[in-house]
Structures are given as C-alpha cells and as structure tokens.
Amino acid sequence: MTPLQTPRTIPEYLDRLRAALAGADPALVQDALYDAEEYLRAELAENPGTDEATMLATVATSYGAPDEVADIYRVQETTVTKAMRSPPPAPRKSWLGRFFGVALDPHTYGSLFYMLLALPLGILYFTWAVTGVSLSAGLLVLIIGVPFIVLFIGTVYALSLVEGRLVETLLGERMPRRPHVPTRQGGFLERVKEIVAEPRTWSTLLYMVLMLPLGIVYFTAIVTLLSISFGFTFGGVVTVLWQLGFVWVDGMTLQPDWLAPFAWLLVPLGIALFFGTLHLARAIGHMHGTLAKHMLVRG
C-alpha cells in the first residue's frame, strides 16, 4: 500500500473496508468492521503519542490494507460456513419425496423449537422494550436520564446479539457474531446523539415489540397443529385397533357408529397434517430469519 493509498483516519479505513466488502452479507460486514475498529483503536491507545495516519501506515503491514482484510474475511466466511452448516439433504425429484423429505432437514426442527421458544422470548423482549422506553422518557428530565438511556440501549444491543445467535443456530440465517457499536468517536453527548439517531436502534426496539404478537401466533399455530395431527394419528390407530378387537374398552364407545367407517382415514390424515406442519414451520423459520436479518443487522 503506497502512502497515497493509506487511510489517514480510522473512519476512512473503515469506509474503505466497507466499500471493499460491498455485496457481502451485512452480518459479515458488521463483524469485519467491529474487529477492524477494535484492533485499530487498541493500537492507537497503546501508542498515545502517535497520530492516526502514522499508526495506520504501520498497521497496514501487519493487520492488512482494507482490500486485503476484506478478502481474508470472505475466505474465512466460506470456510466457516462449510464447517458449521450440516450438508443439505439430497434433492427429491418426486413430490412425495419433497413432501416427506422435510423431515430430514435439521433446520425444520430448529424452526419448530424456535416457534415454541418465541412466546417466552416475545414476553421478555416486549416487557424489556416497553419498560425501558417508558422509564427513559420519564427520567429524561433528570440528571440520570441520559446515562439510563445509554445503559438501556446497551442492553437492547446485547439482547439483539443473543437473539441473533438463536436465529443463526435454529433458523440457519447468518447473523452478526460481534456487537453493534454505532460510534466510538466524540464526546459523551455526541455519542448519545448518534446512538439515538441510529436507525438500527429503533428497528431493534420495534423487533422486540413485534416478537410478542409473533410469538403468540407461532406458539399457538405450532401447538394446535401438532396436537391435531398427533390426535388424529394416535386416535385413529386406537380406534382401528378397537374395531379389530385388539383393544377392549369396557362400557365405552370410542366414536359414533356413523364415524366408524372413516376411522381408517384418521391415521393418514394425521400423518399428512404432521408433515404439512413441518413444511409450515420451515417456511416460517425462513421468513422470520429474513425479518430478523433486516431489522437487527445494519445494512
């Protein structure tokens, strides 16, 4: 890197790194920018008598130029993705194979678990967001108002990082592995203003509020559909066995007489509904992962 190409400030270095990562996954860009700024500011802090331009010229040979760092992160992302993600199931040509093949996709069960987990998470996120915003508005007129806002937004970012790890693990959507830091420059009030003006702060709060109605819908849908499918399947098996004389219930009628001929249909209907529920869970998991990506990751 020639002196003319060497960034003279850390923000300039980060801008060039962001430009070099154009087209990459936004979560990868956020991780790369965080790592670079963390490293550069640590180097600057260890050499208090050195200006940024001199430090960057020295660091460029060890940490790398923005283009070089971008290439390293692209290669690492490909390697880590191949190592962490389980191989996808072999594609099925027939519609029956595609219908029942959803049971072999690991993210199907991750989506099921996330839909069950969404309700308690939604209650936690909603309560935290609403309480924090209310207290921040109420304490703003006091001297502790601004520090409280900073602390609250910090916890919101921490919860969004935890949510991102859950989304990536269970739903398979790439999410940031580093916290989001809007700025590390200027005085305290300037940093507070930038944090409050950061669109990602408000989109994260909106996501936390939306998680409650979404969690209710997800939990209700998955519990209802699984209960009906299991009820049809096992109820149909027991009814058929009772009709064949393998199950005897003293003094009890399992179903009305007119329903007896249809008992044989309950088992395939329950199985079909179960696999249909798996497809629905997988689709919702993909949809929610995309929603989380747009609202929790800075574009």
N, C-alpha and C positions, 0 to 999 in steps of 0.2 A: 504494500500500500504506500503510495507516494504521499509526501506531505500535503499536496493539494487535495488528495482524496481522503485524508484522515479527518474524521469529525472533530470539531473543536470543543463541543459540549456533549454532555451525556444525553440531553434530549435530542440533539442532532444524530447521535449514534443510534438511539432507539428509533428515530424516524426512519433512518436508513435500513435498520434491521426489519422494521415493519414493512417497508417497501420491498425488501428482498424476499419476505415471506408472503407476498401477495398471492392470493389463490390458495394458500394453505388453510387448514382447519382453524377457525377462530380460537378454539381451545388451545391448540398448539402455539399460535401466535401469542396468546396471553402468557403461557408458560415461558416461552422464549424471552419475551420482554421482561418478565419478572426476574428471571435468572440473570439476564444481562445487567439490568439496573442494580440488582443486589450485588453482583460482583464488582461493577464499576464504582459504585458508591462506597463499597468496603475498601477498595484500593485507594480511593480518594481520601477516606478517613484515616487510613494508615500512613498517608503522606500529606499531612496538613499544610506543608509549605509548598506543595506542587499545585499548579493550576490545572484545570481540566484538560486543556489542549495538550500539555506536556504528558500528563498521565495517560491520555488516550493514545498518544503516539507510542508510548512504551507498552501499554497493554495490548495494542493491536498485534504485536508479535507473539504474545502468549495466549490471550483469550481468542483473538482472531478478529478479522475485519467483519463487518455486518454480513457481507455476501457469504463469507466462509462459515460463519456461525449459522446462517440460515440453511446452508447445505448440510451441515452436521445435524441440525435438528430434523430435517426432512428424512435423512437416512436413519437416524435413531427412531423416529416415529414409525417408519416402515418395519424396522426390526422388532420394536416393542409390540406393535400391533400383531405381527405374525406370532410372536411368542405368547402373548396373553390371550388372544382370542382362540376359542376352540374351532376346529375346522367345520365349515358348514356342512349340513347333511347333503348327500348326493341328490341331485335334482330328479324328481319323478316325472315321467312322461304322461302317465295316465292321471285322470282327475281323481281317481280313488287313491292313487299313491300320493298325490299332493294333499288330498284331504286328510288322510291318516298320517302322513309324514310330518305334520306339525308336531307330533309327539316326540320326534327325535331332535327338535331344535331346543338347545339349552335355554335360549332367551325366552322361550314360551313359558317356562316355569319361573324364570326371573320376573317376567311380566305379571304372572299370576300372583307371586309373592308381593310384588310392588303394589298391585291393586289392593291387596289385603292390608298392606302397611300404609297405604295412602291416607286412610281415615285418621289413625292416631297422629301421623305426621301433619296432616292438614289442621287438626285441632291445635297442635303445638305451634305450627307456623302462624296460623291465623291469630291465636292468642298473643303470641310474642309481637307480631307486627302491629296489631291494633293497640295493644297496651303501650308499646314503645312509642308509637306515633302520638298517642294521646298524652303521655307523660312529657314527651319532647315539646309539644305545643304548649302544655301547661307550665313547664319550667323555663320556657324561653325568656320570660321576663325577669328571671332570677339570674344570679351570677353563675349558678351551677348549670344553667340551661345548656350552654354551648358544649361544655365537657360531657354532659349527659348525652347530647345528640351524637357526638363523636363516638362515645362508648357504645351507644345503641347501634349505630351504623356498622361499627366494627363487629358486633355480634351478628348482625344481619349478613355481613360478608362471610363470617365464619360458618353460619348455618347454610349459606348457599354453597360453600365449598363441600360441606358434608352431604348436602343434597346432590351435588354433582357426582360425588363418589358413588352414592347409591344408584343414581341414574346410569352411570357408566357400567357399574358392576352388574346390575339387574337387567337393564334395558339395552345395553350394548352401544349406547351413544357416547362418543368421545367428549369428555368434559374436562375442564381445567384441573390440573393437579397442583397448581400453585394459587395462593390467594390473590385476589384482585386489589391492587393498590392504585387508586386514581392519580395520586401525585405524591412526590416526596420533596417538593421544592417550595420555597417561600416560607413566610411566617405561618403561625398557627391559624390566624383568621383566614389567610389566603387559602390554606389547605382545607379548612372547613367549608369555605365557599365553593371550592371546586368539587368537594365530595358531595355537597348538597345539589350542585348543578349537574352532577354526573348522571346521565340518563339511566345508566345501569343500576344506580342506587334505587331509583323509583321502579324500574322494571322488576327488580328483585323483590321489592316490597309488594308489588302487585301480584307477582307469582306466589308469594307466601299467603296472600289473602285468597287467591283463586284456589289454592290447594284444599281449602275446606270444602267448597261445593264439589270440586272434582273428586276429592277423597270419598265423599258421601256417595256420589254416583258410581265410582269404581267399586267400592266395597259392596254396595247394595247389589249392583249388577252381577258381580262375580259370585257372591254368596247365594243369591237367588238362583242363578243359572246352574251352579254346581249342585245345589240342593235338589232342584227339579230333576236334573239328569241322573243323580245318584238314586233319587226316589223312584224314578221310572225304571231304572235298571234293576235295582235290588228288589223293588216291589214286584216287577214283572217276573223275576226269577222265582221269588217265593210263591207268587200266585200260580205260575206254571207247575212248580213242584207240588203245590197243594192240589191242583187239578189232576195231576198224575198219581196222586196218592202217596207221594214221598213225604209230605208234610201234613200233619194232622193237628187241627185246632179245634178243641172241644167247645162246641156250642157257639162258634163264631163264623160268620160269613165274611170272607175277605173282600168280596165285591158283589154288586148286584148281579142277578142272573143274566141280564141283557149285556153286561160288560164282559162276561166270561170269555166269549169268543175273541175279544180284542186284547186279552191279556198277553197273548203271544207277541203282539206288536210293541208292547212297552219296552222290552229289552233292546231291540234295535233302535227304537226311538230315543231311549235314554243314552245309548252309546253315541248315536249321531249328534245328539244335543251336547254331549260332553266334548266331542271333538270340535263341534261348532264353537263352543265356549273357548276352547284353546285358540282357535283362529281369531276370535274376537279379542282375547287377551293379548295376543301377539300384535294385532293391529293397534290396539290402544297403547301398548307399550311403545311401539314405533312412533305413534302420534305424540305421546307425552314426552318422549325423548327429544323429538324435534322442538316441541314447545319449550322445554327446559333449556335447550341449546340457544334458542332465540332470546329468551328472557334473562338467563343467568350468565351468558357469555358476552363480553363486549365485542361488538362487531368491528 
